[in-house]
Amino acid sequence: MNGFDELYNTLPPIFARRSVGKLTGGIIQPGTCANLDSLGLGVGPEGEGRFRIGKKVVYTREAFLKWLEARVKAPQGKK
């Protein structure tokens, strides 16, 4: 089981952006997500994986994990 499988099993179906840091063990922070969302580089377009409930921004588990996995890069060796 890889880390994404584990995250899939532990993340709720939808969750608030402000809880991203806690839910991912600090891998990515809510402020980073907010900045990337505002640049159009965040979790899915609004309405497709990212929604507003009142003033809170929420993500769906599937869209968040797809986005996070796309951001993973292999470690680079020293040059």
N, CA, C, O and CB atoms as a CASP TS submission, in Angstrom:
PFRMAT TS
TARGET T0000
AUTHOR 0000-0000-0000
METHOD Language model
MODEL 1
PARENT N/A
ATOM      1  N   MET     1       0.859  -1.175   0.000  1.00  0.00           N
ATOM      2  CA  MET     1       0.000   0.000   0.000  1.00  0.00           C
ATOM      3  C   MET     1       0.906   1.239   0.000  1.00  0.00           C
ATOM      4  O   MET     1       1.785   1.370   0.852  1.00  0.00           O
ATOM      5  CB  MET     1      -0.978  -0.003   1.241  1.00  0.00           C
ATOM      6  N   ASN     2       0.687   2.143  -0.958  1.00  0.00           N
ATOM      7  CA  ASN     2       1.484   3.364  -0.975  1.00  0.00           C
ATOM      8  C   ASN     2       0.801   4.448  -0.146  1.00  0.00           C
ATOM      9  O   ASN     2      -0.313   4.255   0.340  1.00  0.00           O
ATOM     10  CB  ASN     2       1.707   3.850  -2.421  1.00  0.00           C
ATOM     11  N   GLY     3       1.467   5.576   0.011  1.00  0.00           N
ATOM     12  CA  GLY     3       0.942   6.664   0.833  1.00  0.00           C
ATOM     13  C   GLY     3      -0.390   7.214   0.338  1.00  0.00           C
ATOM     14  O   GLY     3      -1.225   7.640   1.136  1.00  0.00           O
ATOM     15  N   PHE     4      -0.590   7.206  -0.980  1.00  0.00           N
ATOM     16  CA  PHE     4      -1.843   7.737  -1.514  1.00  0.00           C
ATOM     17  C   PHE     4      -3.010   6.810  -1.200  1.00  0.00           C
ATOM     18  O   PHE     4      -4.123   7.269  -0.942  1.00  0.00           O
ATOM     19  CB  PHE     4      -1.733   7.948  -3.026  1.00  0.00           C
ATOM     20  N   ASP     5      -2.755   5.514  -1.222  1.00  0.00           N
ATOM     21  CA  ASP     5      -3.806   4.564  -0.829  1.00  0.00           C
ATOM     22  C   ASP     5      -4.194   4.791   0.628  1.00  0.00           C
ATOM     23  O   ASP     5      -5.370   4.772   0.988  1.00  0.00           O
ATOM     24  CB  ASP     5      -3.335   3.098  -1.039  1.00  0.00           C
ATOM     25  N   GLU     6      -3.178   5.006   1.449  1.00  0.00           N
ATOM     26  CA  GLU     6      -3.427   5.248   2.868  1.00  0.00           C
ATOM     27  C   GLU     6      -4.217   6.546   3.073  1.00  0.00           C
ATOM     28  O   GLU     6      -5.162   6.589   3.860  1.00  0.00           O
ATOM     29  CB  GLU     6      -2.097   5.308   3.639  1.00  0.00           C
ATOM     30  N   LEU     7      -3.814   7.602   2.353  1.00  0.00           N
ATOM     31  CA  LEU     7      -4.552   8.869   2.446  1.00  0.00           C
ATOM     32  C   LEU     7      -5.985   8.694   1.977  1.00  0.00           C
ATOM     33  O   LEU     7      -6.910   9.236   2.582  1.00  0.00           O
ATOM     34  CB  LEU     7      -3.860   9.963   1.619  1.00  0.00           C
ATOM     35  N   TYR     8      -6.173   7.936   0.894  1.00  0.00           N
ATOM     36  CA  TYR     8      -7.528   7.711   0.389  1.00  0.00           C
ATOM     37  C   TYR     8      -8.407   7.084   1.468  1.00  0.00           C
ATOM     38  O   TYR     8      -9.578   7.433   1.613  1.00  0.00           O
ATOM     39  CB  TYR     8      -7.496   6.811  -0.862  1.00  0.00           C
ATOM     40  N   ASN     9      -7.830   6.164   2.215  1.00  0.00           N
ATOM     41  CA  ASN     9      -8.599   5.472   3.247  1.00  0.00           C
ATOM     42  C   ASN     9      -8.831   6.319   4.492  1.00  0.00           C
ATOM     43  O   ASN     9      -9.753   6.041   5.260  1.00  0.00           O
ATOM     44  CB  ASN     9      -7.897   4.202   3.633  1.00  0.00           C
ATOM     45  N   THR    10      -8.005   7.359   4.710  1.00  0.00           N
ATOM     46  CA  THR    10      -8.155   8.153   5.929  1.00  0.00           C
ATOM     47  C   THR    10      -8.841   9.500   5.712  1.00  0.00           C
ATOM     48  O   THR    10      -9.426  10.045   6.648  1.00  0.00           O
ATOM     49  CB  THR    10      -6.811   8.381   6.540  1.00  0.00           C
ATOM     50  N   LEU    11      -8.780  10.051   4.491  1.00  0.00           N
ATOM     51  CA  LEU    11      -9.428  11.342   4.247  1.00  0.00           C
ATOM     52  C   LEU    11     -10.942  11.171   4.189  1.00  0.00           C
ATOM     53  O   LEU    11     -11.435  10.171   3.665  1.00  0.00           O
ATOM     54  CB  LEU    11      -8.908  11.974   2.936  1.00  0.00           C
ATOM     55  N   PRO    12     -11.682  12.140   4.723  1.00  0.00           N
ATOM     56  CA  PRO    12     -13.139  12.098   4.567  1.00  0.00           C
ATOM     57  C   PRO    12     -13.520  12.403   3.116  1.00  0.00           C
ATOM     58  O   PRO    12     -12.694  12.943   2.379  1.00  0.00           O
ATOM     59  CB  PRO    12     -13.824  13.106   5.532  1.00  0.00           C
ATOM     60  N   PRO    13     -14.728  12.081   2.685  1.00  0.00           N
ATOM     61  CA  PRO    13     -15.140  12.323   1.294  1.00  0.00           C
ATOM     62  C   PRO    13     -15.040  13.799   0.890  1.00  0.00           C
ATOM     63  O   PRO    13     -14.674  14.100  -0.246  1.00  0.00           O
ATOM     64  CB  PRO    13     -16.568  11.841   1.091  1.00  0.00           C
ATOM     65  N   ILE    14     -15.358  14.713   1.800  1.00  0.00           N
ATOM     66  CA  ILE    14     -15.109  16.138   1.577  1.00  0.00           C
ATOM     67  C   ILE    14     -14.496  16.703   2.853  1.00  0.00           C
ATOM     68  O   ILE    14     -14.782  16.232   3.953  1.00  0.00           O
ATOM     69  CB  ILE    14     -16.431  16.906   1.188  1.00  0.00           C
ATOM     70  N   PHE    15     -13.654  17.715   2.693  1.00  0.00           N
ATOM     71  CA  PHE    15     -13.005  18.316   3.862  1.00  0.00           C
ATOM     72  C   PHE    15     -12.653  19.761   3.554  1.00  0.00           C
ATOM     73  O   PHE    15     -12.459  20.140   2.399  1.00  0.00           O
ATOM     74  CB  PHE    15     -11.735  17.520   4.269  1.00  0.00           C
ATOM     75  N   ALA    16     -12.575  20.556   4.607  1.00  0.00           N
ATOM     76  CA  ALA    16     -12.273  21.982   4.471  1.00  0.00           C
ATOM     77  C   ALA    16     -10.803  22.189   4.143  1.00  0.00           C
ATOM     78  O   ALA    16      -9.932  21.459   4.615  1.00  0.00           O
ATOM     79  CB  ALA    16     -12.641  22.740   5.758  1.00  0.00           C
ATOM     80  N   ARG    17     -10.550  23.202   3.323  1.00  0.00           N
ATOM     81  CA  ARG    17      -9.165  23.526   2.969  1.00  0.00           C
ATOM     82  C   ARG    17      -8.340  23.818   4.215  1.00  0.00           C
ATOM     83  O   ARG    17      -7.161  23.471   4.273  1.00  0.00           O
ATOM     84  CB  ARG    17      -9.120  24.727   2.015  1.00  0.00           C
ATOM     85  N   ARG    18      -8.951  24.451   5.208  1.00  0.00           N
ATOM     86  CA  ARG    18      -8.178  24.811   6.403  1.00  0.00           C
ATOM     87  C   ARG    18      -7.699  23.598   7.192  1.00  0.00           C
ATOM     88  O   ARG    18      -6.855  23.740   8.077  1.00  0.00           O
ATOM     89  CB  ARG    18      -9.007  25.694   7.302  1.00  0.00           C
ATOM     90  N   SER    19      -8.217  22.413   6.894  1.00  0.00           N
ATOM     91  CA  SER    19      -7.774  21.212   7.602  1.00  0.00           C
ATOM     92  C   SER    19      -6.744  20.398   6.816  1.00  0.00           C
ATOM     93  O   SER    19      -6.311  19.341   7.274  1.00  0.00           O
ATOM     94  CB  SER    19      -8.964  20.343   7.919  1.00  0.00           C
ATOM     95  N   VAL    20      -6.352  20.881   5.644  1.00  0.00           N
ATOM     96  CA  VAL    20      -5.424  20.139   4.783  1.00  0.00           C
ATOM     97  C   VAL    20      -4.107  19.815   5.488  1.00  0.00           C
ATOM     98  O   VAL    20      -3.621  18.688   5.387  1.00  0.00           O
ATOM     99  CB  VAL    20      -5.141  20.935   3.519  1.00  0.00           C
ATOM    100  N   GLY    21      -3.527  20.769   6.193  1.00  0.00           N
ATOM    101  CA  GLY    21      -2.251  20.540   6.867  1.00  0.00           C
ATOM    102  C   GLY    21      -2.325  19.403   7.864  1.00  0.00           C
ATOM    103  O   GLY    21      -1.447  18.540   7.909  1.00  0.00           O
ATOM    104  N   LYS    22      -3.369  19.407   8.656  1.00  0.00           N
ATOM    105  CA  LYS    22      -3.544  18.363   9.669  1.00  0.00           C
ATOM    106  C   LYS    22      -3.809  17.003   9.014  1.00  0.00           C
ATOM    107  O   LYS    22      -3.256  15.986   9.433  1.00  0.00           O
ATOM    108  CB  LYS    22      -4.703  18.729  10.621  1.00  0.00           C
ATOM    109  N   LEU    23      -4.645  16.998   7.998  1.00  0.00           N
ATOM    110  CA  LEU    23      -5.018  15.734   7.355  1.00  0.00           C
ATOM    111  C   LEU    23      -3.874  15.094   6.576  1.00  0.00           C
ATOM    112  O   LEU    23      -3.847  13.875   6.407  1.00  0.00           O
ATOM    113  CB  LEU    23      -6.183  15.959   6.430  1.00  0.00           C
ATOM    114  N   THR    24      -2.929  15.905   6.100  1.00  0.00           N
ATOM    115  CA  THR    24      -1.820  15.366   5.311  1.00  0.00           C
ATOM    116  C   THR    24      -0.532  15.254   6.112  1.00  0.00           C
ATOM    117  O   THR    24       0.521  14.956   5.549  1.00  0.00           O
ATOM    118  CB  THR    24      -1.582  16.230   4.098  1.00  0.00           C
ATOM    119  N   GLY    25      -0.601  15.484   7.393  1.00  0.00           N
ATOM    120  CA  GLY    25       0.601  15.406   8.211  1.00  0.00           C
ATOM    121  C   GLY    25       1.582  16.522   7.908  1.00  0.00           C
ATOM    122  O   GLY    25       2.786  16.359   8.106  1.00  0.00           O
ATOM    123  N   GLY    26       1.083  17.654   7.430  1.00  0.00           N
ATOM    124  CA  GLY    26       1.929  18.808   7.161  1.00  0.00           C
ATOM    125  C   GLY    26       2.600  18.795   5.802  1.00  0.00           C
ATOM    126  O   GLY    26       3.438  19.654   5.527  1.00  0.00           O
ATOM    127  N   ILE    27       2.258  17.849   4.947  1.00  0.00           N
ATOM    128  CA  ILE    27       2.858  17.783   3.615  1.00  0.00           C
ATOM    129  C   ILE    27       2.568  19.060   2.830  1.00  0.00           C
ATOM    130  O   ILE    27       3.438  19.577   2.129  1.00  0.00           O
ATOM    131  CB  ILE    27       2.333  16.555   2.846  1.00  0.00           C
ATOM    132  N   ILE    28       1.372  19.553   2.951  1.00  0.00           N
ATOM    133  CA  ILE    28       0.984  20.793   2.275  1.00  0.00           C
ATOM    134  C   ILE    28       0.078  21.569   3.215  1.00  0.00           C
ATOM    135  O   ILE    28      -0.715  20.982   3.951  1.00  0.00           O
ATOM    136  CB  ILE    28       0.270  20.508   0.903  1.00  0.00           C
ATOM    137  N   GLN    29       0.197  22.881   3.187  1.00  0.00           N
ATOM    138  CA  GLN    29      -0.535  23.722   4.126  1.00  0.00           C
ATOM    139  C   GLN    29      -1.719  24.425   3.451  1.00  0.00           C
ATOM    140  O   GLN    29      -1.722  24.607   2.234  1.00  0.00           O
ATOM    141  CB  GLN    29       0.406  24.756   4.744  1.00  0.00           C
ATOM    142  N   PRO    30      -2.713  24.816   4.235  1.00  0.00           N
ATOM    143  CA  PRO    30      -3.893  25.485   3.681  1.00  0.00           C
ATOM    144  C   PRO    30      -3.546  26.770   2.918  1.00  0.00           C
ATOM    145  O   PRO    30      -4.155  27.064   1.890  1.00  0.00           O
ATOM    146  CB  PRO    30      -4.868  25.805   4.797  1.00  0.00           C
ATOM    147  N   GLY    31      -2.576  27.528   3.417  1.00  0.00           N
ATOM    148  CA  GLY    31      -2.198  28.769   2.733  1.00  0.00           C
ATOM    149  C   GLY    31      -1.625  28.501   1.353  1.00  0.00           C
ATOM    150  O   GLY    31      -1.884  29.252   0.412  1.00  0.00           O
ATOM    151  N   THR    32      -0.850  27.440   1.230  1.00  0.00           N
ATOM    152  CA  THR    32      -0.306  27.053  -0.075  1.00  0.00           C
ATOM    153  C   THR    32      -1.441  26.689  -1.018  1.00  0.00           C
ATOM    154  O   THR    32      -1.449  27.096  -2.179  1.00  0.00           O
ATOM    155  CB  THR    32       0.681  25.868   0.065  1.00  0.00           C
ATOM    156  N   CYS    33      -2.398  25.920  -0.513  1.00  0.00           N
ATOM    157  CA  CYS    33      -3.554  25.537  -1.330  1.00  0.00           C
ATOM    158  C   CYS    33      -4.338  26.765  -1.766  1.00  0.00           C
ATOM    159  O   CYS    33      -4.760  26.854  -2.919  1.00  0.00           O
ATOM    160  CB  CYS    33      -4.469  24.575  -0.557  1.00  0.00           C
ATOM    161  N   ALA    34      -4.537  27.713  -0.853  1.00  0.00           N
ATOM    162  CA  ALA    34      -5.284  28.928  -1.178  1.00  0.00           C
ATOM    163  C   ALA    34      -4.559  29.728  -2.259  1.00  0.00           C
ATOM    164  O   ALA    34      -5.183  30.209  -3.205  1.00  0.00           O
ATOM    165  CB  ALA    34      -5.486  29.794   0.083  1.00  0.00           C
ATOM    166  N   ASN    35      -3.235  29.867  -2.117  1.00  0.00           N
ATOM    167  CA  ASN    35      -2.464  30.610  -3.121  1.00  0.00           C
ATOM    168  C   ASN    35      -2.544  29.935  -4.487  1.00  0.00           C
ATOM    169  O   ASN    35      -2.752  30.601  -5.501  1.00  0.00           O
ATOM    170  CB  ASN    35      -0.996  30.736  -2.684  1.00  0.00           C
ATOM    171  N   LEU    36      -2.381  28.624  -4.513  1.00  0.00           N
ATOM    172  CA  LEU    36      -2.441  27.909  -5.784  1.00  0.00           C
ATOM    173  C   LEU    36      -3.845  27.947  -6.378  1.00  0.00           C
ATOM    174  O   LEU    36      -3.998  28.053  -7.595  1.00  0.00           O
ATOM    175  CB  LEU    36      -1.991  26.463  -5.598  1.00  0.00           C
ATOM    176  N   ASP    37      -4.864  27.863  -5.536  1.00  0.00           N
ATOM    177  CA  ASP    37      -6.244  27.982  -6.025  1.00  0.00           C
ATOM    178  C   ASP    37      -6.451  29.337  -6.703  1.00  0.00           C
ATOM    179  O   ASP    37      -7.075  29.416  -7.761  1.00  0.00           O
ATOM    180  CB  ASP    37      -7.255  27.805  -4.861  1.00  0.00           C
ATOM    181  N   SER    38      -5.926  30.398  -6.092  1.00  0.00           N
ATOM    182  CA  SER    38      -6.132  31.736  -6.653  1.00  0.00           C
ATOM    183  C   SER    38      -5.395  31.920  -7.975  1.00  0.00           C
ATOM    184  O   SER    38      -5.784  32.757  -8.789  1.00  0.00           O
ATOM    185  CB  SER    38      -5.677  32.797  -5.660  1.00  0.00           C
ATOM    186  N   LEU    39      -4.331  31.142  -8.196  1.00  0.00           N
ATOM    187  CA  LEU    39      -3.581  31.204  -9.448  1.00  0.00           C
ATOM    188  C   LEU    39      -4.132  30.251 -10.511  1.00  0.00           C
ATOM    189  O   LEU    39      -3.636  30.214 -11.637  1.00  0.00           O
ATOM    190  CB  LEU    39      -2.123  30.888  -9.189  1.00  0.00           C
ATOM    191  N   GLY    40      -5.159  29.483 -10.145  1.00  0.00           N
ATOM    192  CA  GLY    40      -5.717  28.507 -11.072  1.00  0.00           C
ATOM    193  C   GLY    40      -4.900  27.224 -11.143  1.00  0.00           C
ATOM    194  O   GLY    40      -5.070  26.430 -12.069  1.00  0.00           O
ATOM    195  N   LEU    41      -4.011  27.016 -10.169  1.00  0.00           N
ATOM    196  CA  LEU    41      -3.155  25.834 -10.147  1.00  0.00           C
ATOM    197  C   LEU    41      -3.518  24.875  -9.021  1.00  0.00           C
ATOM    198  O   LEU    41      -2.801  23.906  -8.771  1.00  0.00           O
ATOM    199  CB  LEU    41      -1.709  26.248 -10.015  1.00  0.00           C
ATOM    200  N   GLY    42      -4.615  25.139  -8.352  1.00  0.00           N
ATOM    201  CA  GLY    42      -5.005  24.351  -7.194  1.00  0.00           C
ATOM    202  C   GLY    42      -5.857  23.157  -7.551  1.00  0.00           C
ATOM    203  O   GLY    42      -5.902  22.712  -8.697  1.00  0.00           O
ATOM    204  N   VAL    43      -6.524  22.657  -6.547  1.00  0.00           N
ATOM    205  CA  VAL    43      -7.369  21.472  -6.683  1.00  0.00           C
ATOM    206  C   VAL    43      -8.546  21.791  -7.587  1.00  0.00           C
ATOM    207  O   VAL    43      -9.421  22.576  -7.224  1.00  0.00           O
ATOM    208  CB  VAL    43      -7.863  20.979  -5.302  1.00  0.00           C
ATOM    209  N   GLY    44      -8.568  21.188  -8.754  1.00  0.00           N
ATOM    210  CA  GLY    44      -9.668  21.319  -9.703  1.00  0.00           C
ATOM    211  C   GLY    44     -10.278  22.703  -9.803  1.00  0.00           C
ATOM    212  O   GLY    44     -10.118  23.513  -8.890  1.00  0.00           O
ATOM    213  N   PRO    45     -10.971  22.989 -10.886  1.00  0.00           N
ATOM    214  CA  PRO    45     -11.686  24.259 -10.972  1.00  0.00           C
ATOM    215  C   PRO    45     -12.852  24.276  -9.979  1.00  0.00           C
ATOM    216  O   PRO    45     -13.392  23.229  -9.622  1.00  0.00           O
ATOM    217  CB  PRO    45     -12.196  24.499 -12.413  1.00  0.00           C
ATOM    218  N   GLU    46     -13.227  25.464  -9.546  1.00  0.00           N
ATOM    219  CA  GLU    46     -14.333  25.550  -8.592  1.00  0.00           C
ATOM    220  C   GLU    46     -15.561  24.892  -9.212  1.00  0.00           C
ATOM    221  O   GLU    46     -15.915  25.157 -10.361  1.00  0.00           O
ATOM    222  CB  GLU    46     -14.631  27.038  -8.201  1.00  0.00           C
ATOM    223  N   GLY    47     -16.190  24.046  -8.442  1.00  0.00           N
ATOM    224  CA  GLY    47     -17.344  23.295  -8.919  1.00  0.00           C
ATOM    225  C   GLY    47     -16.980  21.883  -9.362  1.00  0.00           C
ATOM    226  O   GLY    47     -17.867  21.050  -9.550  1.00  0.00           O
ATOM    227  N   GLU    48     -15.699  21.602  -9.532  1.00  0.00           N
ATOM    228  CA  GLU    48     -15.237  20.271  -9.925  1.00  0.00           C
ATOM    229  C   GLU    48     -14.127  19.830  -8.975  1.00  0.00           C
ATOM    230  O   GLU    48     -12.950  19.850  -9.334  1.00  0.00           O
ATOM    231  CB  GLU    48     -14.737  20.264 -11.403  1.00  0.00           C
ATOM    232  N   GLY    49     -14.498  19.442  -7.797  1.00  0.00           N
ATOM    233  CA  GLY    49     -13.511  19.011  -6.818  1.00  0.00           C
ATOM    234  C   GLY    49     -13.233  20.056  -5.759  1.00  0.00           C
ATOM    235  O   GLY    49     -12.685  19.733  -4.705  1.00  0.00           O
ATOM    236  N   ARG    50     -13.598  21.301  -6.016  1.00  0.00           N
ATOM    237  CA  ARG    50     -13.440  22.383  -5.044  1.00  0.00           C
ATOM    238  C   ARG    50     -14.748  23.162  -5.010  1.00  0.00           C
ATOM    239  O   ARG    50     -15.259  23.596  -6.043  1.00  0.00           O
ATOM    240  CB  ARG    50     -12.223  23.321  -5.406  1.00  0.00           C
ATOM    241  N   PHE    51     -15.281  23.331  -3.795  1.00  0.00           N
ATOM    242  CA  PHE    51     -16.576  23.980  -3.624  1.00  0.00           C
ATOM    243  C   PHE    51     -16.515  24.963  -2.467  1.00  0.00           C
ATOM    244  O   PHE    51     -15.586  24.934  -1.660  1.00  0.00           O
ATOM    245  CB  PHE    51     -17.684  22.937  -3.387  1.00  0.00           C
ATOM    246  N   ARG    52     -17.486  25.809  -2.395  1.00  0.00           N
ATOM    247  CA  ARG    52     -17.672  26.690  -1.243  1.00  0.00           C
ATOM    248  C   ARG    52     -18.928  26.251  -0.508  1.00  0.00           C
ATOM    249  O   ARG    52     -19.975  26.016  -1.112  1.00  0.00           O
ATOM    250  CB  ARG    52     -17.771  28.192  -1.679  1.00  0.00           C
ATOM    251  N   ILE    53     -18.802  26.148   0.781  1.00  0.00           N
ATOM    252  CA  ILE    53     -19.960  25.935   1.646  1.00  0.00           C
ATOM    253  C   ILE    53     -19.930  27.105   2.607  1.00  0.00           C
ATOM    254  O   ILE    53     -19.134  27.131   3.545  1.00  0.00           O
ATOM    255  CB  ILE    53     -19.925  24.517   2.403  1.00  0.00           C
ATOM    256  N   GLY    54     -20.793  28.063   2.372  1.00  0.00           N
ATOM    257  CA  GLY    54     -20.717  29.318   3.112  1.00  0.00           C
ATOM    258  C   GLY    54     -19.422  30.025   2.731  1.00  0.00           C
ATOM    259  O   GLY    54     -19.163  30.269   1.553  1.00  0.00           O
ATOM    260  N   LYS    55     -18.620  30.349   3.723  1.00  0.00           N
ATOM    261  CA  LYS    55     -17.333  31.002   3.457  1.00  0.00           C
ATOM    262  C   LYS    55     -16.175  30.014   3.369  1.00  0.00           C
ATOM    263  O   LYS    55     -15.047  30.401   3.066  1.00  0.00           O
ATOM    264  CB  LYS    55     -17.042  32.021   4.537  1.00  0.00           C
ATOM    265  N   LYS    56     -16.451  28.753   3.629  1.00  0.00           N
ATOM    266  CA  LYS    56     -15.386  27.752   3.636  1.00  0.00           C
ATOM    267  C   LYS    56     -15.202  27.122   2.259  1.00  0.00           C
ATOM    268  O   LYS    56     -16.171  26.832   1.558  1.00  0.00           O
ATOM    269  CB  LYS    56     -15.685  26.670   4.668  1.00  0.00           C
ATOM    270  N   VAL    57     -13.941  26.917   1.888  1.00  0.00           N
ATOM    271  CA  VAL    57     -13.612  26.185   0.670  1.00  0.00           C
ATOM    272  C   VAL    57     -13.398  24.732   1.070  1.00  0.00           C
ATOM    273  O   VAL    57     -12.680  24.439   2.027  1.00  0.00           O
ATOM    274  CB  VAL    57     -12.339  26.784  -0.050  1.00  0.00           C
ATOM    275  N   VAL    58     -14.019  23.837   0.338  1.00  0.00           N
ATOM    276  CA  VAL    58     -13.884  22.412   0.615  1.00  0.00           C
ATOM    277  C   VAL    58     -13.418  21.693  -0.647  1.00  0.00           C
ATOM    278  O   VAL    58     -13.673  22.132  -1.769  1.00  0.00           O
ATOM    279  CB  VAL    58     -15.222  21.817   1.124  1.00  0.00           C
ATOM    280  N   TYR    59     -12.726  20.576  -0.429  1.00  0.00           N
ATOM    281  CA  TYR    59     -12.244  19.737  -1.521  1.00  0.00           C
ATOM    282  C   TYR    59     -12.878  18.363  -1.415  1.00  0.00           C
ATOM    283  O   TYR    59     -13.220  17.901  -0.326  1.00  0.00           O
ATOM    284  CB  TYR    59     -10.701  19.630  -1.504  1.00  0.00           C
ATOM    285  N   THR    60     -13.029  17.718  -2.564  1.00  0.00           N
ATOM    286  CA  THR    60     -13.415  16.307  -2.533  1.00  0.00           C
ATOM    287  C   THR    60     -12.133  15.480  -2.419  1.00  0.00           C
ATOM    288  O   THR    60     -11.078  15.875  -2.915  1.00  0.00           O
ATOM    289  CB  THR    60     -14.248  15.904  -3.817  1.00  0.00           C
ATOM    290  N   ARG    61     -12.239  14.369  -1.780  1.00  0.00           N
ATOM    291  CA  ARG    61     -11.081  13.491  -1.573  1.00  0.00           C
ATOM    292  C   ARG    61     -10.440  13.099  -2.902  1.00  0.00           C
ATOM    293  O   ARG    61      -9.219  13.172  -3.044  1.00  0.00           O
ATOM    294  CB  ARG    61     -11.498  12.230  -0.800  1.00  0.00           C
ATOM    295  N   GLU    62     -11.248  12.684  -3.874  1.00  0.00           N
ATOM    296  CA  GLU    62     -10.719  12.205  -5.151  1.00  0.00           C
ATOM    297  C   GLU    62      -9.967  13.308  -5.892  1.00  0.00           C
ATOM    298  O   GLU    62      -8.865  13.083  -6.391  1.00  0.00           O
ATOM    299  CB  GLU    62     -11.852  11.667  -6.026  1.00  0.00           C
ATOM    300  N   ALA    63     -10.563  14.502  -5.965  1.00  0.00           N
ATOM    301  CA  ALA    63      -9.918  15.609  -6.682  1.00  0.00           C
ATOM    302  C   ALA    63      -8.638  16.043  -5.978  1.00  0.00           C
ATOM    303  O   ALA    63      -7.638  16.334  -6.633  1.00  0.00           O
ATOM    304  CB  ALA    63     -10.880  16.803  -6.808  1.00  0.00           C
ATOM    305  N   PHE    64      -8.663  16.087  -4.652  1.00  0.00           N
ATOM    306  CA  PHE    64      -7.480  16.493  -3.902  1.00  0.00           C
ATOM    307  C   PHE    64      -6.337  15.513  -4.113  1.00  0.00           C
ATOM    308  O   PHE    64      -5.206  15.932  -4.359  1.00  0.00           O
ATOM    309  CB  PHE    64      -7.804  16.609  -2.416  1.00  0.00           C
ATOM    310  N   LEU    65      -6.610  14.217  -4.020  1.00  0.00           N
ATOM    311  CA  LEU    65      -5.551  13.220  -4.178  1.00  0.00           C
ATOM    312  C   LEU    65      -5.010  13.192  -5.602  1.00  0.00           C
ATOM    313  O   LEU    65      -3.811  13.003  -5.804  1.00  0.00           O
ATOM    314  CB  LEU    65      -6.066  11.840  -3.794  1.00  0.00           C
ATOM    315  N   LYS    66      -5.876  13.376  -6.583  1.00  0.00           N
ATOM    316  CA  LYS    66      -5.420  13.443  -7.980  1.00  0.00           C
ATOM    317  C   LYS    66      -4.481  14.632  -8.155  1.00  0.00           C
ATOM    318  O   LYS    66      -3.428  14.507  -8.781  1.00  0.00           O
ATOM    319  CB  LYS    66      -6.629  13.556  -8.957  1.00  0.00           C
ATOM    320  N   TRP    67      -4.856  15.780  -7.608  1.00  0.00           N
ATOM    321  CA  TRP    67      -4.037  16.983  -7.690  1.00  0.00           C
ATOM    322  C   TRP    67      -2.713  16.795  -6.952  1.00  0.00           C
ATOM    323  O   TRP    67      -1.655  17.143  -7.477  1.00  0.00           O
ATOM    324  CB  TRP    67      -4.796  18.185  -7.118  1.00  0.00           C
ATOM    325  N   LEU    68      -2.765  16.248  -5.742  1.00  0.00           N
ATOM    326  CA  LEU    68      -1.561  16.049  -4.942  1.00  0.00           C
ATOM    327  C   LEU    68      -0.601  15.081  -5.625  1.00  0.00           C
ATOM    328  O   LEU    68       0.608  15.313  -5.649  1.00  0.00           O
ATOM    329  CB  LEU    68      -1.927  15.534  -3.551  1.00  0.00           C
ATOM    330  N   GLU    69      -1.138  14.004  -6.174  1.00  0.00           N
ATOM    331  CA  GLU    69      -0.296  13.018  -6.847  1.00  0.00           C
ATOM    332  C   GLU    69       0.387  13.629  -8.068  1.00  0.00           C
ATOM    333  O   GLU    69       1.533  13.293  -8.369  1.00  0.00           O
ATOM    334  CB  GLU    69      -1.128  11.797  -7.262  1.00  0.00           C
ATOM    335  N   ALA    70      -0.304  14.519  -8.769  1.00  0.00           N
ATOM    336  CA  ALA    70       0.293  15.182  -9.935  1.00  0.00           C
ATOM    337  C   ALA    70       1.442  16.106  -9.534  1.00  0.00           C
ATOM    338  O   ALA    70       2.308  16.402 -10.357  1.00  0.00           O
ATOM    339  CB  ALA    70      -0.773  15.981 -10.692  1.00  0.00           C
ATOM    340  N   ARG    71       1.460  16.562  -8.283  1.00  0.00           N
ATOM    341  CA  ARG    71       2.521  17.452  -7.795  1.00  0.00           C
ATOM    342  C   ARG    71       3.757  16.709  -7.318  1.00  0.00           C
ATOM    343  O   ARG    71       4.788  17.335  -7.072  1.00  0.00           O
ATOM    344  CB  ARG    71       1.996  18.303  -6.677  1.00  0.00           C
ATOM    345  N   VAL    72       3.681  15.397  -7.182  1.00  0.00           N
ATOM    346  CA  VAL    72       4.798  14.599  -6.672  1.00  0.00           C
ATOM    347  C   VAL    72       5.885  14.527  -7.749  1.00  0.00           C
ATOM    348  O   VAL    72       5.616  14.241  -8.916  1.00  0.00           O
ATOM    349  CB  VAL    72       4.323  13.161  -6.257  1.00  0.00           C
ATOM    350  N   LYS    73       7.114  14.794  -7.317  1.00  0.00           N
ATOM    351  CA  LYS    73       8.265  14.692  -8.214  1.00  0.00           C
ATOM    352  C   LYS    73       9.280  13.761  -7.578  1.00  0.00           C
ATOM    353  O   LYS    73       9.398  13.687  -6.355  1.00  0.00           O
ATOM    354  CB  LYS    73       8.894  16.095  -8.503  1.00  0.00           C
ATOM    355  N   ALA    74      10.006  13.055  -8.421  1.00  0.00           N
ATOM    356  CA  ALA    74      11.065  12.173  -7.930  1.00  0.00           C
ATOM    357  C   ALA    74      12.186  13.039  -7.350  1.00  0.00           C
ATOM    358  O   ALA    74      12.463  14.118  -7.873  1.00  0.00           O
ATOM    359  CB  ALA    74      11.607  11.239  -9.075  1.00  0.00           C
ATOM    360  N   PRO    75      12.826  12.582  -6.288  1.00  0.00           N
ATOM    361  CA  PRO    75      13.925  13.360  -5.709  1.00  0.00           C
ATOM    362  C   PRO    75      15.061  13.515  -6.729  1.00  0.00           C
ATOM    363  O   PRO    75      15.370  12.591  -7.481  1.00  0.00           O
ATOM    364  CB  PRO    75      14.450  12.683  -4.412  1.00  0.00           C
ATOM    365  N   GLN    76      15.661  14.681  -6.734  1.00  0.00           N
ATOM    366  CA  GLN    76      16.779  14.966  -7.632  1.00  0.00           C
ATOM    367  C   GLN    76      18.088  14.775  -6.875  1.00  0.00           C
ATOM    368  O   GLN    76      18.209  15.178  -5.718  1.00  0.00           O
ATOM    369  CB  GLN    76      16.680  16.410  -8.209  1.00  0.00           C
ATOM    370  N   GLY    77      19.056  14.165  -7.527  1.00  0.00           N
ATOM    371  CA  GLY    77      20.377  14.011  -6.936  1.00  0.00           C
ATOM    372  C   GLY    77      21.133  15.328  -6.996  1.00  0.00           C
ATOM    373  O   GLY    77      20.749  16.236  -7.734  1.00  0.00           O
ATOM    374  N   LYS    78      22.197  15.434  -6.227  1.00  0.00           N
ATOM    375  CA  LYS    78      23.015  16.645  -6.264  1.00  0.00           C
ATOM    376  C   LYS    78      23.741  16.724  -7.587  1.00  0.00           C
ATOM    377  O   LYS    78      24.170  15.714  -8.147  1.00  0.00           O
ATOM    378  CB  LYS    78      24.020  16.676  -5.093  1.00  0.00           C
ATOM    379  N   LYS    79      23.871  17.951  -8.077  1.00  0.00           N
ATOM    380  CA  LYS    79      24.576  18.156  -9.359  1.00  0.00           C
ATOM    381  C   LYS    79      25.966  18.656  -9.115  1.00  0.00           C
ATOM    382  O   LYS    79      26.714  18.888 -10.064  1.00  0.00           O
ATOM    383  CB  LYS    79      23.822  19.141 -10.258  1.00  0.00           C
TER
END
